[in-house]
Amino acid sequence: MRVAPSMHDSPHRPLDRRSLALAALSTVVEWYDFTLYLYFATVLSRVFFTGKDAVLTTLLGFAMAYLMRPIGAMAFGHFGDRHGRRSTLLASMGLMTAAMLLTAALPTAAHVGPLAGVLLLALRCVMGFAVGGEYTGVVAYMLEGAPAHRRGFVTSLAAATSEVGALLAAGVSALTVSLLPTPALDGWGWRIPFLVGAALAGSILFARAAMEESPEFEASQKAGTLSGNPLGDALSRHKAGILRGFAISALGSITYYVGISYVPVYLTSAGSLNEAQALQLATVAAIAVIVVTPFVGLLADRFGRRPVLIGLAVLCAALPYTLFTALAGASSGAALAGAVVLAMLAGGVSAVGAVATAEQMPAEGRLSGLALGATTATALFGGLTPWLAQVLTGRTGSPAAPGVMIALVALCVLPVLFTMRETRPVPIGG
């Protein structure tokens, strides 16, 4: 069943390609930073923490930062639904730039002891707060600025370019680890990737000033339909949309953060590959995601969001158990094949999930609704799951534990997808 055209189609002029491109490219920074932290987890554990549980402590820091995302999303979302997408995106990128620069300048445990780890985790929380307003703001901006018949494709570019950030993080990490001996890497080399990220964020912040405002937001502003309390209105009027967005984002988050971001840590911990080899594999997996994401966005425009999501959820329920079992003792070639399949699944869910979650809410409360639903799911099923996967794999001794996690979430989400209304705009006269 499809919704009426008036709910999701838009008579407003699309944004110019420059504004859409600037919005899409800005997600590079967000995913560069968070992917960099996860890919560099074993290095950072040596630099900032001590003891046998240093890697777990580092991964817990990743989870803590993600728990800040819903708080940041609610703060930025409330502001963005009242004052506009453009100013929100400028503020979030400015805070991200500062957090990355300060991270690169941190003292290490060798200089200040346990305080180093505390400072690192504090800056991760600042970054998580800023990122909370970033991705949902970009998704809403691109959805509202895209031609109605290309919303799936255009919005999927936010996911694709975010993977460019992940690819850049994997490449910079792999290059840094490969070229520097361990003493130099632990002494000063770990700072290089964070300095690269700060420079990238500053450049995009400067370019982003030229972006136009979202046409749907401007129309709502002129019509006087903006809410004075977007978060409260979203909770009282759009609970079902928030819950659907939560479910879709839960599947997208666990497939991405366990099926892509956690894989290098998994392979390194299992002894299948060394740090450099695992990061090189992650680079190839990131390329696979970039290729598949726009294609899935086009499929969502052609066939609808619901059938594409259902098909991907079925694959997520069926494949990860076998793939993680195979990865544990795989050769480098087999590990690469398994990682690419996992990456393509995650990329596909992220592509269609971006547009599907944003379409669960009207423009007047879209950022607030995404904060309450999609971003909260990302915090729980993204930030916590790499840490949980590491714990479960260690305690159960089962290499398939991460795959079971993905499959269980997919099975829980499938009933929601089967009962969800189609949100692809119906062409006028169609």
N, C-alpha and C positions, 0 to 999 in steps of 0.2 A: 504494500500500500504506500502511496506517495502523499506527501503533504501538499496542500494547496500552493500554487505558484506564488501567491502574495506573501507567504511566510518566509520563503527563502530566496526567491528571485528578487533582483534589484533593478529598478529603473534608472539608477544613478549612473553617471558616466564612470567608466573604469579609470583607475589611476594610470598615469603615464608609466612607461616601462622603466624609466630611471628610478622612480620612487619604489616600485616593486622590487627592482634589482637590489637597491640599497637595503631594503628591509630583509630580503632573503639572505644577502651576504652577511648581515649583522649576526645571524645565528652561528656563523663560523666561530666567533669568539667564545660564545657560551660553551659550545661543545668542544672546542679546542681545550679550554681550561679544565672542564670536568673530565674529559677523556685523558688529558695529560696527567692529571692527578692519579687516575686509576692505573694507567699504563706505567707510571713512575712509582707505583705503590711500594715495590720492593726496595727501590733506591731511597725513597723518602723515609721508609721504616728504619733504614740504617743511619740516616742523617739526623733524624729528629727524635727517635725513640730508642729505648734499650730493652733488653729482655727477650725471652723466647716468643712472646706474643706480639712482637713489634709490628708484624704485617697485619695481624688482626686489628691492632690499635689504629693503624693507618686506614684500613678499610672502614673502621668504625667512624673515623673522621669524615670519610666520604658520606656515610649514612647521616651523620649529624648535619652536614651541610645541606643534604637533601631535605631534612626535616624543616629547614628554614625556608625552603622554596614556597610552600603554601602560605606562610606568613608574608613573605615578600610579594607573592602573587596577589594576595588579598589587599595589601597596602597599595601596590601599584595598580591593581585592577580597579579598586574603588576610585583612585585618582583618575585613571584612564577613562572610566565610564562617565566621569563628570567633566573632565577637562580635555580629553582628546588622547588619541593614540600616539601622536608625534612627540608631545612633551614627555609622555611616559617612557617612550623608547630612548629618548635622549638622556633622561635621568638614570635609567637602568644601565646604559652603556657607560656613563661617566663613573658610576660606582664600581662597575666591573673593571674598568681601567685602573682605578686606584688600588683595588684589592690585589690585582695581579702584580702590579709594580711593587707593592709592599711585601708580597710573598717572596719575590725575587731578592729582596733586601734583608730577609729574616736572618737572625743569628741561628746557629745550629746547636745541637745538644753538646757538641764538643766545647762550645764557648759559654753557654748559659745553662746547661743541664736540662732538667725537665721543663723549664720555662719555654724552651724552644718548641716543644710539642704543643704546649698550651697556646702559644702565639699562632702556630700553624693552624690549629683547629679553629681558633677564633676568626682568622681570616677566611677559612673555608666557610664559616657560617655567614660572614659578610657577603661572600661571593654567592652563596646559596640564596640569600635574601634578594640580591640584585637580579640573579638569573630567574627568580620567581616571576618577575615582571617582564622578562625579556621574551621568552619563547612564546608564551600565550599572547603577548602583545603583537608579536610579529605574525603569528598565525591569524589573529583577528584582522590585522591590518591588510594582509594579503587576500584573505577571503573577501573582505569588504571592498577591496579595490580591484578584484578580478572580474572579467566578463562572466556572467552567470553560467554559461555553458562550458567554461574552462576553470571553474573554481577548484575542482579536484586536482587538476594538473598544476595550476599556479600555486595553490597552497602546499602541494607536495614538495615544491621547490624549497620551502623552508626546511623540510626534513632532509632533502638532498644536500643543500648547502651546509646544513649543520654537520652532515657527514663529511663534507669537505674539511670542516674544522677537526673532526675526529681523525681524518686522514692526515691532515697536517700535524696533529699531535703525535700520531703514530710515527710519521716520517721523521719529525724533529727528535722524538724520543729515541727511535732506532739509530739515527745518525749520531746523536750525542753518546749513547751507550756504546756504539760500535767504535767510535773514534777515540774515546778517552779511556785510559786505564782506570781501574776502580778507585785508586787513591785520588786521582784528579777529579773523577766524577763525583765522589762523595765530598771532596773538599770545596770545589767551586763550580764544577760542570753542571750540576743539577739546576743552577740558577739560569742557565742559558735559555731553556725552553720557556720559562716564565717571563723572562725579559722579551722574548719574541712575541709572546701573547700580549703583553702590555703594549708593545709598539703597534701590534695589529689592532687592538681595541681602540687605542688613541686615534689611529687613522680612520677607522670606521665611524667613531664618534664625530670627527670633524666632517666627514662626508655626509653623515646622516642629517646634518643641519639643513640640507637642501631638500629633504623629503616633504611632500605635501601631506595635508591631513586626510584621513579616511573620508571618502565621500558619504558613506552611510552615517558616520558620526556627525558630519556637518549637517546632513539632512535632519537628523534627529534633534540636533541643537537648534536649528532654525524652526523646526516644528514645535519646539518646546516639550518634547517627550522624554528628555533626559531625567533620570531619577535623582532625587537628592540623597537617597540611601540605596545605592546599587546592590550592596551585599545583602541587605535585609530583604529587598524586593526579589532578588534571585532565590533566596531561601524560601520565601513565602509563596512565590508564584511559579517557580520552575524547578521544583524538587526532582521531578522525573527526568528532566533534561540533564540535571547535575549528576544524577545517579548513572545515567547512560554514559555520560562523558567519563565518569569515574571508571566504569567497567572497560570501556574501549581503551582508555589510557593505561589501565592496569595491565592489559595484555601487551600493549605496545612497549610499556616500560620494562616488564620482566623479560620479554624477548630481546630487547636491546641490551639491557644492562647485564643480563646473564648470558645471553646468546652471542654478544659481541664484546662488550667492554671487559667482562670478567674472564673471557677465554684466555688472554695472555697470562693472567695470574694463575689460572687453573692449570695451563700447560707447564708453566714454570714450577709450580708447587708439586705437580705430579712427576716432574723430572723428565717429561717428554721432550721439552725444548729448553734451551737456555734463554736468558732475558732478551738477547739480541734477536734470536730466531723467532721468539714469540711475538716481538714487536714488528718484525718484518712480515709475519703472517697476518697480523692485525692490519697492516697497511693494505695488503691485498684484499682482505675482507671489506675494508672501508670502500675500496674502489668498486667492489661488487654491489654495495649498497647504493652508491651514487648512480650506478647504471640502472638498477632495478626500480628505484624510487619514482622517477618521473613516469616510467612505463605503467606502474601501478596507479599513479594519479590519473593517467589517461583512461585506464580501465574503469576507474571509479566514475569518471565523467560519462563513459560510454554505457556501462551496465548498471551503475548505481553503487552507493556506498555499502549497502547492506549485503548483497551477494558476494562482493569482493572480500568484505570482512569475515563473512561466514566461511568462505573457502580457506582463507588464511588461518583462521582459528582452528579449523579441522586439521590442517597441516601441523600447526603448533602443538596440537594434542597428540599427534601420531609420531612425529619425527625426532624431537629432541632427546628422548630417552636413549634411542639407538645411537644417535650421533655423539652424545657425551660418553657413552660406553666405549665407542670406537676411538674417541680422541685420547683416552687415558693411556693407551699403549701404542698409539699410532706412529707410523713413520712420518717424516716431515711432509711427504706428499699427501698421505691420507689425512693428516691433521689439517692441511691446507684445504682439501676438498670438504671436510666436515665443517670447518670454520666458515667457508664461503656459503654453504647451504644455510647454516644458522644465520649468517649475516643477511642473506637475501630474504629469509622469513621475517626477520626483525625490520628490515628496511621496508618491506611491503606493508607490514602493519602500521609502521610509523607514517607512511605516505598517505594511506587512506584514513588513518586515525586522525591526522591533523585536520582535515576538512570535516570529517564526521563529528568530532567532538565540538568544533566551533559552530556547526550548524544546529546543535541541540539548543542553542540560546538565541534570542533576538539581539539585534545590535545594541539596544539600550543597556543591556546587562551582560553582554558577552564576556568581557574580561573578568567580571566578578564571578560569573557562572563557571568559567574555565578554571578560575582560581580554586573554587570550592570543590569542583569535581576532578577535572583532568590533572591539575597540578598536585592536588592532595594524593591522587593515585600514584603519580610519578614519585612523590616523596616516599611512599610506602613500598611500592613495587619496583622502584628504581634504585634509590639510595641504600635501602636496607638489604636488598637481595644479593649483591655480591658478597657482603659480609656473611649473610646467612648461608649462601651456597658454600662458602669456604668452611664454615662451621659444620654444616651437615656432611660435607664430603669427608672431613677429618674424623668426625665422631662415628659415622656409619661405616666408613671404609668403602662406600659405594661410589664409583666414578659416575654413576648415572644420576646421582642426587640432584644436580642442577637441572638436568633434563626433566626429572619428575616435577620439579617446581614449576617449570614452564607449562608442562602438560596439565597440571592441576588447575592453574589459573585459566588456561584456554577452555577447559571443560566447564568451569564455573561461569565464564563469560558467554559461552555459546547460547544458553537460554535467553540472555538479554538481547543478543544479536538477532535471534529468530523472531522475537516479539517487537523489535525496533521498527519504527516507521522509516521508510525511505526518505532521505532529505535531499536527494539530487533535484535541482530545480526542473520543473516541467516546462519545456519550451512553450512559448505563447502559441496557442492554437494546436498544441500537441496533446 
